[in-house]
Amino acid sequence: MRGKAAGLVVIGDRPLVAETPESLLDDDTTPTARFFIRNNGLLPERTRRPEQWKLTVDGEVEQPLSLSLAELKSNFKPVTRCLLIECGGNGRAFFSPRAKGVQWTHGGAGCPEWTGVRLAEVLKAAKLKPGALFSGHYGADPRVSGSSKKPTMSRGVPIRKLLDDSNMIAWAINGEPLPLLHGFPLRLVIPGWPASISTKWLTRIWIRDRYHDGPGMGGENYRVPVKPTQPGASSDLANLVDLESMPVRSIITRPADTARFAAGTRAIDLRGAAWAGDHRVARVDLSIDGGASWQPADPEPLRNPHDWQRWTARLEFPSDGYFEIMTRATDERGVSQPYAVTHWNPHGYGGNPMHRIAISIG
């Protein structure tokens, strides 16, 4: 299976879901083979004429569009950006009691390089009407049953997010055409919010004058509580709102968990990544004593908005022995990762506890 061959951990096989161990996310730009996989249905049949693939933009627009991939490439200026996207359920495995859904740890995220056109430019050509409030996105993937009569998933976002300058309609990843697993020949890339809105095998963007009601919207889908909920309690739907900007998170990508070092080692170099949805990462701190003391990491420059924040650090150790290293990111609002998951919700969205690794010296 492709995920296993690349070192990914397969956590669902129908539909295919695979996460990336943190140590395999050490590249500044996530290699395609190491980018997490989250499918909600089956893979569509691979088109033999990708340049003729059609995207429709309709609804609350003055100028409905029907654009082939070739027309997207010729009519709009292509851009290339490093954009992180993250599954809304990333961190679900840390909820207690167990939440429903695929049990992601920290590996449902990645930051490849995408090539395509700015979504805002396409929407500008369609001329949104004043009543445009929300979007609905549609892909070509059939349901797990094999049926294509109804969409497998159709999520959307408020217009304010849809018009974000970083959003893309992409046809390439890391300089190559999208693999079928990742949306060939065309997909949305909407960073900062749950990756389920970054629709693969994109066929339609429906501009609506109301909240979108497609599969994956409303109810408990991608929604989190406003007021804290007792863990394990039934949902009060009136207390739930859509998960929008993903929470702040950091991971250690080097060394790997359970790494061993020679006796007498007193300093170790670390690398990692951090991100905070629509917000900027303000700092990353590290601890080897359970949080009794913290040392700041050194941030590296961002390549563009919505790139992940790479960081490095050099930690000193007082002796040989066993140590646990914790990483904690804080965003520009002063919001930090918790020691353990809070804001319990039935489907386990937005879990972002501090990442920990264990090392041994000697």
C-alpha positions in Angstrom: 0.0 0.0 0.0 1.3 3.4 -0.9 1.1 4.9 2.6 3.1 2.1 4.2 5.7 2.2 1.4 6.4 5.9 2.1 6.6 5.3 5.9 3.1 6.7 6.6 0.9 5.0 9.2 -2.3 3.7 7.7 -5.1 4.4 10.2 -8.1 3.7 7.9 -8.3 1.6 4.7 -11.8 2.2 3.4 -11.7 5.1 2.7 -7.9 5.3 2.8 -6.5 7.4 5.6 -2.8 7.6 6.6 -0.8 10.0 8.8 2.8 11.0 8.8 5.1 10.2 11.8 6.5 13.5 13.1 10.1 12.5 12.2 9.1 12.2 8.6 7.9 15.8 8.6 11.5 17.1 9.0 11.7 18.5 5.4 11.0 22.2 5.0 8.7 21.3 2.1 6.8 18.1 2.7 7.6 15.6 0.0 4.5 14.3 -1.8 5.1 10.7 -0.7 5.1 11.9 3.0 2.0 14.1 2.8 -0.9 12.7 4.8 -3.8 11.1 3.1 -7.5 11.7 4.0 -10.1 10.4 1.7 -13.8 10.4 2.5 -14.9 8.2 -0.4 -13.4 6.2 -3.1 -10.9 7.4 -5.7 -12.6 8.6 -8.9 -11.6 7.1 -12.2 -8.4 8.9 -13.5 -9.3 11.1 -16.4 -7.3 10.6 -19.6 -7.7 14.2 -20.7 -6.8 16.3 -17.6 -6.6 19.5 -19.6 -10.3 19.2 -20.5 -11.3 18.7 -16.8 -14.1 21.2 -16.1 -14.6 23.5 -13.1 -18.0 25.3 -12.7 -18.4 28.4 -10.6 -22.0 29.3 -10.2 -24.8 30.5 -7.9 -24.6 34.0 -6.5 -22.4 35.3 -9.3 -23.0 37.8 -12.2 -20.9 35.7 -14.6 -21.1 31.9 -14.1 -17.9 30.2 -15.2 -17.2 26.8 -16.8 -13.5 26.6 -17.1 -11.3 23.7 -18.3 -8.0 23.1 -16.6 -6.3 24.4 -19.8 -8.3 27.6 -19.6 -7.4 28.1 -15.9 -3.8 27.8 -16.9 -4.1 30.2 -19.8 -6.6 32.8 -18.5 -5.1 33.4 -15.0 -1.6 34.0 -13.7 -0.1 30.8 -12.1 1.4 31.1 -8.6 3.4 28.7 -6.4 3.2 28.7 -2.7 4.1 26.6 0.3 0.8 26.2 2.2 0.1 24.0 5.2 -3.2 22.1 5.4 -4.3 20.0 8.3 -7.1 17.6 8.9 -9.8 18.9 11.3 -9.4 15.7 13.3 -5.7 16.0 13.8 -5.0 15.1 17.5 -8.2 13.1 17.9 -6.4 10.2 19.5 -5.6 12.3 22.6 -9.3 12.9 23.6 -10.6 11.0 26.6 -13.0 9.4 26.5 -12.3 8.3 23.0 -13.9 10.5 20.3 -15.6 9.2 17.2 -13.6 9.0 14.0 -10.1 8.2 12.7 -7.6 8.3 15.5 -5.1 10.9 14.3 -2.1 11.8 16.5 -0.1 14.8 15.2 0.5 13.5 11.7 -2.5 14.8 9.8 -0.7 17.8 8.5 1.9 18.8 5.9 3.3 21.8 4.0 4.0 20.9 0.3 4.6 23.4 -2.5 1.4 24.0 -4.5 1.1 25.4 -8.0 -2.1 26.7 -9.5 -4.1 30.0 -9.6 -5.4 32.3 -6.9 -9.0 31.4 -6.1 -9.7 35.1 -5.5 -8.8 35.9 -9.1 -11.3 33.3 -10.4 -14.0 34.6 -8.1 -13.2 38.1 -9.3 -13.9 36.9 -12.9 -17.2 35.4 -11.8 -18.2 38.7 -10.1 -19.8 37.8 -6.8 -23.2 39.3 -6.1 -23.8 41.3 -3.0 -25.8 38.5 -1.6 -22.9 36.0 -1.7 -22.4 34.7 1.9 -21.1 31.1 1.7 -19.5 28.6 -0.6 -20.2 24.9 -1.3 -17.4 22.8 -2.8 -17.9 19.6 -4.9 -15.5 16.9 -6.0 -15.8 13.8 -8.2 -15.1 11.1 -5.6 -17.8 8.5 -5.3 -19.1 7.3 -2.0 -17.6 4.3 -0.3 -20.6 2.4 -1.5 -19.5 3.2 -5.1 -22.5 5.5 -5.7 -22.0 8.9 -7.4 -25.6 9.9 -7.2 -24.9 12.1 -4.1 -21.7 13.9 -3.1 -19.4 12.1 -0.7 -18.5 15.4 1.0 -19.5 18.9 0.2 -18.2 21.5 2.6 -17.8 25.3 2.3 -16.7 28.5 4.0 -17.9 32.0 4.6 -17.1 34.4 1.7 -14.6 36.2 4.0 -12.5 33.1 4.1 -13.1 32.1 0.5 -11.6 35.4 -0.6 -8.3 34.9 1.4 -5.5 35.8 -0.9 -3.6 32.6 0.0 -6.3 30.2 -1.3 -5.6 28.4 -4.5 -7.0 26.2 -7.2 -4.1 23.8 -7.6 -3.1 21.4 -10.3 0.5 20.6 -9.1 2.2 19.6 -5.9 6.0 20.0 -5.5 6.4 20.7 -9.2 4.6 17.7 -10.4 0.9 17.1 -11.5 -1.3 16.1 -8.5 -1.3 12.4 -7.8 -4.8 10.9 -8.0 -4.6 10.3 -4.2 -4.3 14.1 -3.7 -6.9 15.3 -6.1 -5.7 14.9 -9.7 -6.2 16.9 -11.8 -7.6 19.8 -9.8 -8.2 20.6 -6.1 -8.8 23.5 -3.7 -6.1 24.5 -1.2 -7.6 26.6 1.6 -5.0 26.8 4.3 -5.6 27.5 8.0 -9.0 25.8 8.3 -9.8 22.1 8.3 -8.5 20.3 5.2 -11.9 18.9 4.4 -12.8 22.3 2.7 -9.7 21.9 0.4 -11.8 19.7 -1.9 -10.0 17.2 -4.1 -11.0 16.3 -7.7 -12.7 19.7 -7.8 -15.7 20.1 -10.2 -17.8 22.9 -8.7 -17.7 25.9 -6.4 -21.3 26.9 -5.6 -21.6 30.5 -4.3 -24.6 30.6 -2.0 -26.7 33.3 -0.2 -27.0 31.1 2.9 -25.0 28.6 5.0 -24.1 25.6 3.0 -26.0 22.4 3.8 -24.0 19.8 1.9 -22.7 16.5 3.4 -20.2 17.3 6.2 -21.9 20.5 7.2 -24.1 21.1 10.3 -25.0 18.8 13.1 -21.8 17.5 14.8 -19.7 17.7 11.6 -16.5 19.7 12.0 -18.1 21.6 14.9 -16.8 22.4 18.4 -18.5 23.6 21.6 -18.8 27.3 22.5 -19.2 26.4 26.2 -17.1 23.6 27.6 -18.8 20.2 27.4 -18.4 17.4 30.0 -16.2 14.7 28.4 -18.4 11.9 27.1 -21.7 13.9 27.3 -24.2 14.1 24.5 -24.0 17.0 22.2 -26.2 20.1 22.5 -26.3 21.2 18.9 -27.2 24.7 19.9 -23.8 24.9 21.7 -21.8 23.9 18.6 -20.2 26.2 16.0 -18.1 25.4 13.0 -14.4 24.8 13.5 -12.8 27.5 11.5 -9.2 28.5 12.1 -7.2 25.4 13.3 -5.6 25.7 16.8 -1.9 26.4 17.5 0.3 23.3 17.3 4.0 22.4 17.3 5.9 19.2 16.6 9.5 18.0 17.1 10.7 16.5 13.8 14.3 15.7 14.8 15.3 13.7 16.8 12.7 11.0 16.5 10.9 9.6 19.5 13.0 6.9 21.4 16.3 8.2 19.8 19.4 7.1 21.7 22.6 9.1 22.1 26.1 8.2 23.2 27.1 8.4 26.9 28.4 11.8 27.8 26.3 13.7 25.2 25.4 17.0 26.9 23.8 19.0 24.0 21.4 17.9 21.3 20.2 19.9 18.3 16.5 19.8 17.6 14.3 20.8 14.6 10.5 21.1 14.4 7.6 22.9 12.9 4.7 25.0 14.3 1.5 26.5 12.9 -1.6 28.3 14.1 -4.4 28.3 11.5 -5.1 31.8 10.4 -2.8 33.2 13.1 0.9 33.8 13.3 3.1 31.6 15.6 4.7 34.0 18.1 7.0 31.6 19.8 7.9 28.0 20.4 9.3 26.8 23.8 10.9 23.5 24.8 11.2 21.7 28.2 13.1 18.7 29.4 11.7 18.8 33.0 8.0 18.4 32.5 7.3 22.1 32.1 9.1 23.3 35.2 11.3 25.4 32.9 11.2 26.4 29.3 13.8 27.4 26.6 12.8 29.3 23.5 13.4 27.9 20.1 14.8 29.9 17.2 12.3 30.6 14.4 13.2 30.4 10.7 11.8 32.9 8.1 8.5 32.1 6.5 8.5 31.7 2.8 4.9 33.1 2.4 1.8 33.5 4.5 0.4 30.2 5.7 3.8 28.5 5.5 4.5 26.5 8.6 7.0 28.0 11.1 10.1 25.9 11.1 12.3 26.2 14.2 15.6 24.9 15.6 17.0 24.6 19.1 20.0 23.3 21.0 19.2 21.7 24.3 21.6 21.0 27.1 21.2 17.9 29.4 22.6 17.6 32.9 23.5 13.9 32.8 23.1 10.6 31.0 19.7 9.0 31.4 16.1 9.1 30.1 14.5 12.4 29.2 11.2 13.6 27.8 11.2 16.7 25.6 8.1 18.8 25.3 7.3 21.4 22.7 4.8 24.2 23.2 3.8 26.8 20.6 2.1 30.1 21.3 0.2 32.2 18.7 0.1 36.0 18.3 -3.0 36.2 20.5 -1.1 34.6 23.4 -2.9 31.3 23.1 -0.7 28.3 23.9 -0.9 24.5 23.4 -2.3 22.8 26.5 -0.6 19.9 28.3 -3.6 17.7 27.6 -6.6 18.0 25.3 -9.4 20.3 26.5 -12.7 21.3 24.8 -14.0 17.7 24.5 -16.4 17.2 21.6 -18.0 14.0 20.2 -15.9 13.9 17.0 -12.6 15.0 18.5 -11.9 18.1 16.5 -9.1 20.6 17.3 -7.1 18.5 19.7 -3.7 20.1 20.1 -1.8 18.9 23.2 1.9 19.5 23.4 4.0 17.0 21.5 6.4 14.9 23.5 9.3 12.7 22.6 11.5 10.4 24.7 15.3 10.1 24.3 18.0 8.2 26.1 21.6 9.2 26.7 24.1 6.5 27.4 
